[in-house]
Amino acid sequence: MRLFGTAGIRGPILEKVTSDLGLKLGLSLATCLGNRGTVATGYDPRTSSPMLEYSLLSGLLAGGCDVAELGLVAIPVLSYFCAHSDVDAGVMVTASHNPPEDNGFKCLTSEGMEYVPSEEEALEALILNGRYRRVPWDKIGKAEKVEGVTQKYVDAALRRLGELGKKSPRVVVDCANGSAYDVAPKLLQKMRCEILVLNGQPDGHFPGHLPEPRPENLGELMETVLRVEADLGVAYDSDADRVAIIDEQGKFVNYSRAIALFSKEAVEAQGGGTVITSSDTSFCVDEAVEEAGGHVERTKIGQIHVPLRDGGDIVFSGEPWKLLDPSWGPWTDGIYFTVRLIKMLGEKEVTVSQLFSEIPEYP
């Protein structure tokens, strides 16, 4: 495909991801939906995001779709809204962990799942051949701003995850100047965590550091965890579908080990099952899952959600920094798994380094 990559459309704002592309994507998505229905939209804080959302809205409205505008939100919040509202699709304006000069679009189903390649191919064909349909003046869609969606996500996560134990953990949260700025602190405070927030102001220039949660970008987080004697640190990318973990010693936890730990937990809880992971994770995932009584299937990067379409006994899915619990929703969710990790620490009464000590680190 020429436009869609491993996770939606991404690229430089002046070269690939333009306002013209946003208009055509909106018209094409409306055409795929039969020129009717409702599409939910959200965006990350990149400087170009409002511009692209306006062009996307123009295309959707001109194509006959109504639009539910969520504004600046984390993509897990948009996905949750899609799954629990009467909408037909969703679109997030985001370039995820890419640098600030990039932006993009990620399309979601009514269940909150990212589009699979066949759906992206259909959209791309319409965009490139220009065979999208416009509606007459009396069929143009309506746009409505939706309030309170972050709180609904927080309330749902609290209902699902329950309360913490007696200890109130100290957590350093690096929001990377992204869209986790309100939802992550709000949820952790509700869970009675003691939190310190870094880079908590949304800013599309990403003044704190580049939004990819790699070790080389998280020096301040690692140092802060040590300085304030925190129980752990977490970092997100610009739209909060990714999460990186720092242990109480200020050390970065390898993403394969994180996938292995959550995979093992899911298989043990379900008494077996299948774990989906990408081709670039290490054998520690296989060892942990097989020891727990499950089995691993690997897929291409960016396609860990695709096997969910076929149903089956999938209990967990993960690729570098992106974790998915099918019982919560078919989307990757860095914020949800932050609380999952904190609950595991409390239930087992261990530190982060102790929790991961059972998972080896391989090349």
C-alpha positions as CSV (number, residue, x, y, z in Angstrom):
1,M,0.0,0.0,0.0
2,R,1.2,3.5,-0.8
3,L,-0.5,5.4,2.0
4,F,-1.1,3.0,4.9
5,G,1.8,1.5,6.8
6,T,2.2,-0.7,9.9
7,A,-0.3,1.5,11.9
8,G,-2.4,3.7,9.7
9,I,-1.2,6.6,7.7
10,R,1.9,8.5,8.9
11,G,4.4,10.9,7.4
12,P,5.7,14.4,7.1
13,I,3.0,17.0,7.3
14,L,4.1,19.0,4.3
15,E,4.8,16.1,2.0
16,K,2.5,13.1,2.7
17,V,0.0,13.9,5.4
18,T,-1.7,17.0,4.0
19,S,-5.0,18.7,4.5
20,D,-6.0,17.5,1.0
21,L,-5.3,13.9,2.1
22,G,-7.5,14.5,5.2
23,L,-10.4,15.7,3.0
24,K,-10.0,12.7,0.7
25,L,-9.8,10.3,3.6
26,G,-13.0,11.7,5.1
27,L,-14.9,11.4,1.8
28,S,-13.5,7.8,1.2
29,L,-14.4,6.7,4.7
30,A,-17.9,8.1,4.3
31,T,-18.3,6.3,1.0
32,C,-17.2,3.0,2.6
33,L,-19.9,3.6,5.3
34,G,-22.6,4.0,2.7
35,N,-22.6,7.9,3.0
36,R,-24.4,7.7,6.4
37,G,-23.8,6.9,10.0
38,T,-21.6,8.6,12.7
39,V,-17.8,8.7,12.9
40,A,-16.0,9.6,16.2
41,T,-12.8,11.7,15.9
42,G,-10.0,12.6,18.2
43,Y,-6.4,14.0,17.9
44,D,-3.1,14.2,19.7
45,P,-1.5,17.5,20.5
46,R,0.7,17.9,17.4
47,T,0.7,21.4,16.0
48,S,-0.9,20.1,12.8
49,S,-3.6,18.0,14.4
50,P,-6.4,20.6,14.5
51,M,-5.7,21.5,10.9
52,L,-5.9,17.9,9.8
53,E,-9.0,17.2,11.9
54,Y,-10.9,20.1,10.2
55,S,-10.0,18.7,6.8
56,L,-11.1,15.2,7.8
57,L,-14.3,16.6,9.2
58,S,-15.0,18.4,6.0
59,G,-14.7,15.2,4.0
60,L,-16.8,13.2,6.4
61,L,-19.6,15.8,6.5
62,A,-19.5,16.3,2.7
63,G,-19.8,12.5,2.4
64,G,-23.0,12.4,4.5
65,C,-21.6,11.2,7.9
66,D,-22.3,12.8,11.2
67,V,-19.2,13.4,13.4
68,A,-18.8,13.1,17.2
69,E,-15.8,15.3,18.0
70,L,-13.9,14.2,21.1
71,G,-11.1,16.7,20.7
72,L,-7.7,16.2,22.3
73,V,-7.8,12.7,23.8
74,A,-5.7,9.6,24.2
75,I,-6.4,6.9,21.6
76,P,-7.5,4.4,24.2
77,V,-10.2,6.9,25.2
78,L,-11.4,7.2,21.6
79,S,-11.3,3.4,21.2
80,Y,-13.4,3.0,24.4
81,F,-15.9,5.6,23.1
82,C,-16.3,3.8,19.8
83,A,-16.9,0.4,21.5
84,H,-19.5,1.8,23.9
85,S,-21.3,4.4,21.8
86,D,-23.5,4.2,18.8
87,V,-20.9,5.1,16.2
88,D,-19.9,3.3,13.0
89,A,-16.2,4.1,12.9
90,G,-13.5,6.3,14.5
91,V,-10.5,8.3,13.3
92,M,-7.6,9.4,15.4
93,V,-5.3,12.2,14.0
94,T,-1.9,11.1,15.3
95,A,1.5,10.0,14.4
96,S,2.0,8.0,17.6
97,H,5.7,8.0,18.5
98,N,6.9,9.7,15.3
99,P,8.8,13.0,15.5
100,P,6.8,16.3,15.8
101,E,7.0,17.2,12.1
102,D,5.0,14.1,11.2
103,N,1.3,13.4,11.6
104,G,-1.2,10.8,10.4
105,F,-4.5,9.1,10.6
106,K,-5.6,5.9,12.3
107,C,-9.0,4.4,11.5
108,L,-11.0,2.4,14.0
109,T,-14.0,0.1,13.8
110,S,-17.2,0.5,15.8
111,E,-15.5,-1.9,18.3
112,G,-12.5,0.4,18.8
113,M,-10.2,-1.9,16.8
114,E,-7.7,-0.5,14.3
115,Y,-8.6,-1.2,10.7
116,V,-7.2,-4.4,9.3
117,P,-5.2,-4.3,6.0
118,S,-8.2,-5.3,3.8
119,E,-10.2,-2.3,5.2
120,E,-7.2,0.0,4.7
121,E,-6.8,-1.2,1.2
122,A,-10.4,-0.4,0.3
123,L,-9.9,3.1,1.8
124,E,-6.7,3.7,-0.1
125,A,-8.1,2.6,-3.4
126,L,-10.9,5.2,-3.0
127,I,-8.4,7.9,-2.0
128,L,-6.1,7.3,-4.9
129,N,-8.7,6.8,-7.7
130,G,-11.0,9.6,-6.5
131,R,-14.2,7.5,-6.7
132,Y,-15.6,8.6,-3.4
133,R,-19.1,10.0,-3.3
134,R,-20.4,13.4,-2.1
135,V,-23.9,14.0,-0.9
136,P,-26.3,16.8,-1.9
137,W,-26.7,19.8,0.3
138,D,-29.7,18.4,2.3
139,K,-27.8,15.2,3.2
140,I,-24.6,16.8,4.5
141,G,-23.7,15.5,8.0
142,K,-23.7,17.3,11.3
143,A,-20.8,17.7,13.8
144,E,-21.2,17.7,17.5
145,K,-18.6,18.1,20.3
146,V,-18.8,15.3,22.9
147,E,-17.8,16.1,26.5
148,G,-16.9,13.9,29.4
149,V,-15.4,10.9,27.5
150,T,-12.2,10.8,29.5
151,Q,-14.1,10.5,32.8
152,K,-16.3,7.7,31.3
153,Y,-13.1,5.8,30.4
154,V,-11.7,6.4,33.9
155,D,-14.9,5.2,35.6
156,A,-15.0,2.1,33.4
157,A,-11.4,1.2,34.1
158,L,-12.0,1.7,37.9
159,R,-15.0,-0.6,37.7
160,R,-13.0,-3.3,35.9
161,L,-9.7,-3.0,37.8
162,G,-11.0,-2.5,41.3
163,E,-9.2,-0.9,44.2
164,L,-5.5,-1.3,45.1
165,G,-4.3,-2.9,48.3
166,K,-3.4,-1.0,51.4
167,K,-0.2,0.5,50.1
168,S,-0.4,3.7,47.9
169,P,2.5,3.3,45.4
170,R,4.6,6.2,44.3
171,V,4.5,6.5,40.5
172,V,6.4,8.9,38.2
173,V,4.4,9.4,35.1
174,D,6.0,10.8,31.9
175,C,3.2,12.0,29.6
176,A,5.7,13.1,26.9
177,N,3.7,16.3,26.4
178,G,1.1,14.0,24.8
179,S,-2.6,13.2,25.1
180,A,-2.2,11.1,28.3
181,Y,-1.7,14.4,30.2
182,D,-5.2,14.3,31.8
183,V,-6.4,10.7,31.7
184,A,-3.4,8.9,33.1
185,P,-2.9,11.2,36.2
186,K,-6.7,11.2,36.8
187,L,-7.0,7.4,36.7
188,L,-3.9,6.9,38.9
189,Q,-5.1,9.4,41.5
190,K,-8.5,7.7,41.6
191,M,-6.5,4.5,42.3
192,R,-5.0,6.3,45.3
193,C,-1.5,6.4,43.8
194,E,1.0,9.1,44.8
195,I,2.0,10.5,41.5
196,L,4.6,12.9,40.1
197,V,4.0,14.0,36.5
198,L,6.7,14.8,34.0
199,N,6.0,16.6,30.7
200,G,2.3,16.9,31.7
201,Q,1.4,19.8,29.5
202,P,0.2,18.9,26.0
203,D,2.6,20.5,23.5
204,G,3.1,19.4,19.9
205,H,6.7,20.6,19.9
206,F,7.4,17.8,22.5
207,P,9.8,20.0,24.5
208,G,10.5,17.3,27.1
209,H,11.8,14.7,24.7
210,L,10.8,12.9,21.5
211,P,7.5,11.0,22.0
212,E,8.9,7.5,21.4
213,P,9.3,5.8,24.9
214,R,12.7,4.4,24.2
215,P,15.5,4.3,26.9
216,E,17.5,7.1,25.2
217,N,14.5,9.4,25.6
218,L,13.7,8.6,29.2
219,G,16.8,9.8,31.1
220,E,14.9,12.3,33.1
221,L,12.2,9.7,34.1
222,M,14.9,7.2,35.2
223,E,16.7,9.8,37.3
224,T,13.5,11.0,38.9
225,V,12.4,7.5,39.9
226,L,15.6,7.1,41.7
227,R,15.6,10.7,43.2
228,V,12.1,10.5,44.7
229,E,12.4,6.8,45.6
230,A,9.4,5.9,43.5
231,D,8.0,2.4,43.2
232,L,8.0,2.6,39.4
233,G,8.0,5.0,36.4
234,V,5.9,4.8,33.2
235,A,6.2,6.7,29.9
236,Y,3.7,7.1,27.1
237,D,3.9,8.2,23.4
238,S,1.9,11.1,22.0
239,D,-1.4,9.2,21.9
240,A,-0.9,6.8,24.8
241,D,-1.3,3.5,23.1
242,R,2.3,2.7,24.1
243,V,3.8,2.4,27.6
244,A,7.3,1.9,28.8
245,I,8.2,0.7,32.3
246,I,11.0,1.9,34.6
247,D,11.7,-0.2,37.7
248,E,12.4,1.1,41.2
249,Q,16.1,1.1,40.5
250,G,15.6,3.5,37.6
251,K,16.2,0.8,35.0
252,F,14.3,0.4,31.7
253,V,12.3,-2.9,31.5
254,N,12.8,-4.5,28.1
255,Y,9.5,-4.7,26.1
256,S,9.8,-8.4,25.5
257,R,9.9,-9.1,29.2
258,A,6.8,-6.9,29.7
259,I,4.9,-8.8,27.0
260,A,6.1,-12.1,28.6
261,L,4.9,-11.1,32.1
262,F,1.4,-9.9,31.0
263,S,1.1,-12.9,28.6
264,K,1.8,-15.3,31.5
265,E,-0.6,-13.5,33.8
266,A,-3.4,-13.7,31.1
267,V,-2.8,-17.4,30.4
268,E,-2.7,-18.3,34.0
269,A,-6.0,-16.4,34.7
270,Q,-7.8,-18.1,31.8
271,G,-6.3,-21.5,32.3
272,G,-4.7,-21.6,28.9
273,G,-5.1,-19.8,25.6
274,T,-3.3,-18.1,22.7
275,V,-1.0,-15.2,22.9
276,I,-0.4,-13.1,19.8
277,T,2.9,-11.2,19.5
278,S,5.0,-9.7,16.8
279,S,8.0,-11.2,15.0
280,D,10.5,-8.9,16.9
281,T,9.9,-10.2,20.4
282,S,12.3,-12.6,22.1
283,F,11.9,-16.2,23.1
284,C,11.2,-15.2,26.7
285,V,7.6,-14.7,25.6
286,D,7.4,-18.3,24.4
287,E,8.9,-19.7,27.6
288,A,6.6,-17.7,29.9
289,V,3.5,-18.6,27.9
290,E,4.3,-22.3,27.5
291,E,5.1,-22.6,31.1
292,A,1.7,-21.2,32.0
293,G,0.0,-23.6,29.7
294,G,-0.7,-21.5,26.6
295,H,0.9,-21.1,23.2
296,V,2.3,-18.2,21.1
297,E,1.5,-17.2,17.6
298,R,3.6,-14.5,15.8
299,T,2.4,-12.0,13.3
300,K,3.8,-8.9,11.4
301,I,4.5,-5.7,13.3
302,G,1.4,-3.6,13.5
303,Q,-0.9,-6.5,13.0
304,I,-1.3,-8.0,16.5
305,H,-5.0,-7.1,16.4
306,V,-5.8,-8.8,13.1
307,P,-6.2,-12.4,14.5
308,L,-8.9,-11.1,16.9
309,R,-11.2,-10.8,13.9
310,D,-11.2,-14.6,13.8
311,G,-12.2,-15.1,17.4
312,G,-10.8,-18.1,19.1
313,D,-9.1,-18.3,22.5
314,I,-6.8,-15.2,22.3
315,V,-6.1,-14.0,25.9
316,F,-3.4,-11.4,25.2
317,S,-1.7,-9.6,22.3
318,G,1.4,-7.5,22.4
319,E,4.3,-6.0,20.4
320,P,7.0,-3.5,21.5
321,W,5.5,-1.1,24.0
322,K,1.9,-1.9,22.8
323,L,-0.2,-4.2,25.0
324,L,-3.8,-5.5,24.3
325,D,-6.2,-7.2,26.6
326,P,-9.1,-8.6,24.5
327,S,-11.4,-8.8,27.5
328,W,-11.0,-5.1,28.0
329,G,-11.2,-4.1,24.4
330,P,-9.5,-4.9,21.0
331,W,-7.2,-1.9,21.2
332,T,-3.7,-1.3,22.6
333,D,-3.9,0.7,25.8
334,G,-0.8,2.0,27.7
335,I,-2.9,3.6,30.5
336,Y,-4.9,0.5,31.3
337,F,-1.8,-1.7,31.5
338,T,-0.1,0.9,33.8
339,V,-2.8,0.1,36.4
340,R,-2.7,-3.6,35.7
341,L,1.0,-3.5,36.6
342,I,0.4,-1.5,39.7
343,K,-2.2,-4.0,40.9
344,M,0.1,-6.9,40.2
345,L,2.8,-5.3,42.5
346,G,0.2,-4.8,45.3
347,E,-1.2,-8.3,45.0
348,K,2.2,-10.0,45.0
349,E,3.7,-7.5,47.5
350,V,6.9,-7.2,45.4
351,T,8.9,-4.5,43.7
352,V,9.0,-4.1,39.9
353,S,12.5,-5.6,39.6
354,Q,11.3,-8.6,41.8
355,L,8.2,-9.0,39.6
356,F,10.3,-9.2,36.5
357,S,13.0,-11.4,38.0
358,E,11.2,-14.5,36.8
359,I,11.4,-13.3,33.2
360,P,14.9,-13.7,31.6
361,E,16.2,-11.2,29.1
362,Y,17.4,-12.6,25.8
363,P,18.8,-10.8,22.7
